[in-house]
């Protein structure tokens, strides 16, 4: 070993498969505590013991805000149509739901708002366009439609033919 170079020679460091498992594994219970904390932060699970509630709530709120921003980037008309109510609407809807990805979260939120009769006209147009272009069953990721499709939502009508989507009638405002 060279005193000027603190790096040990290659033959002095055992390969990872020779390091005893006890040195590689995390301490007992750590993985379970981490999983419980993640579930609390992103899926609305109960607060695990040993964590400061105010800090966990602040982190949960920050993650929800970030998630809302990501969904708004995928669903800009829905977010714009809700205006100042966007954050409150998204927060109330997403608080106890784990994310399925920004695109699917926005799609599920738009469908939920449609079912409750609270979908704004811009959101209705965006949802009609998406449903004409792609098939989404709420469980599997969306996939592009190959055959012509017509979608109606909140008065908006969109038609997809040969991969091109046209809004035939905008939603009533």
Residue, then its C-alpha position, 0 to 999 in steps of 0.5 A: x500500500x502506498x502511504x500517499x494513496x489511501x485506496x487499498x489494493x484490489x486484492x485487499x477488498x473482498x468481493x460483495x459475495x464474500x462479505x458476511x450477510x449480517x454486514x449487508x442486511x439492515x438492522x432488524x425492523x428497519x425495513x418494516x419501519x421504513x415501509x410503514x413511513x412510506x405508506x404514511x407519506x404516500x398512501x394515507x396509512x396510520x402514523x407509525x410509532x416513533x415519528x414526529x407527527x408534525x414533521x411527517x404531516x409536513x412531508x406528506x403535504x409537500x409530497x401531495x403538492x408535488x404530486x398535484x403539480x405533476x398531475x397538472x402538467x399531464x392534465x393542464x386543462x383540468x387544472x386550469x378549469x378548476x382554477x383556485x380549487x385545483x389544490x383543494x380538489x386534488x388534495x381531498x381526492x388523493x389524500x388516501x390514495x397511492x399514486x398510479x402515476x401522474x397521467x393515470x391519477x389525473x384520469x382517475x380524478x377527472x372520471x371521479x369529478x365527472x361521476x360527481x357532476x363536478x367536472x369543469x368544461x375544460x376538464x370535460x374536453x380534455x377527458x373526451x380527447x384522452x378517452x377518444x385517443x386511448x383506452x384506459x380501464x382504471x387498472x392497466x396503463x392506458x394504451x392507444x386505440x387502433x380503431x376509430x373511437x368517439x368519446x363524449x364527456x360533459x357535452x364535449x365530443x371527440x373523434x379519433x380516426x387514424x391516430x388523429x383526435x379532433x374535438x367535434x363539439x366543445x363542452x358547454x360553458 
